[in-house]
Amino acid sequence: MKFLVLWHFDLTRLGPEVARAVMQMPDYAKKLGDKLECRYHVIGSHGGAWIYKVTSNEELDRLLAMSPVYNHVTYKVLALAEMEDPTTITGKVS
């Protein structure tokens, strides 16, 4: 299962604790190994876009809860589906 996780923090809440948490994110990403497929900074936003490859919703929940920024950000989690052909999404064969 793949998930796009968009995380964003409100700049008005930025303080030393939040700044430290954000600075720990690259090390956290390394610890995730193959569970983290890729990560991006979203231009014009204070946060990131990470793609996780996990075996279950529970595993994703656990990984997000372990994140240094967990208590400081808002998450938007989107499940991803492969788009090899239309039947992947619709489930119907032409």
LINHU-V740360 format. One record per residue. RES is the residue in one small letter. PHI is phi in degrees with one decimal (NA if undefined). BURIAL is 1 if it has 16 or more other C-alpha atoms within 10 Angstrom, else 0. D_LAST is the distance of its C-alpha to the last C-alpha in whole Angstrom. Layout:
RES:PHI:BURIAL:D_LAST + RES:PHI:BURIAL:D_LAST
//
This chain:
m:NA:0:25 + k:-117.0:1:26 + f:-135.1:1:28 + l:-93.6:1:29 + v:-114.5:1:33 + l:-98.7:1:34 + w:-122.4:1:38 + h:-145.6:1:41 + f:-119.4:1:44 + d:-78.6:0:47 + l:-59.6:0:49 + t:-69.2:0:52 + r:-96.1:0:52 + l:-69.1:0:52 + g:-141.4:0:55 + p:-57.2:0:56 + e:-66.1:0:54 + v:-67.4:1:51 + a:-59.7:0:52 + r:-61.9:0:53 + a:-62.0:1:49 + v:-63.4:1:47 + m:-67.1:0:50 + q:-84.2:0:49 + m:-62.1:0:45 + p:-60.1:0:45 + d:-66.5:0:47 + y:-62.0:1:44 + a:-59.3:1:41 + k:-62.5:0:43 + k:-66.3:0:43 + l:-72.7:0:40 + g:56.4:0:39 + d:-76.7:0:35 + k:-73.5:1:34 + l:-107.5:1:34 + e:-76.7:1:32 + c:-164.4:0:33 + r:-144.4:1:36 + y:-138.4:0:36 + h:-92.8:0:39 + v:-91.9:0:38 + i:-59.4:0:40 + g:82.6:0:42 + s:-126.7:0:41 + h:-108.1:0:43 + g:163.6:1:41 + g:-156.3:1:38 + a:-129.0:1:35 + w:-121.1:1:34 + i:-109.6:1:31 + y:-100.9:1:31 + k:-120.2:1:30 + v:-129.4:1:31 + t:-93.0:0:30 + s:-160.2:0:30 + n:-61.2:0:31 + e:-63.7:0:35 + e:-64.5:0:35 + l:-62.5:1:34 + d:-56.3:0:37 + r:-64.2:0:39 + l:-65.2:1:39 + l:-66.1:1:39 + a:-65.5:0:42 + m:-83.5:0:44 + s:-64.2:0:43 + p:-59.0:1:47 + v:-94.2:1:45 + y:-47.5:0:44 + n:-84.6:0:47 + h:-119.8:1:47 + v:-125.0:1:43 + t:-106.3:0:40 + y:-107.8:1:37 + k:-124.8:0:34 + v:-111.2:0:31 + l:-123.2:0:27 + a:-72.5:0:25 + l:-111.6:0:23 + a:-127.3:0:19 + e:-62.9:0:18 + m:-122.3:0:15 + e:-65.0:0:14 + d:-155.4:0:11 + p:-57.4:0:9 + t:-67.6:0:8 + t:-61.1:0:12 + i:-92.2:0:13 + t:-84.0:0:10 + g:79.0:0:10 + k:-106.6:0:6 + v:-97.0:0:4 + s:-70.0:0:0
//
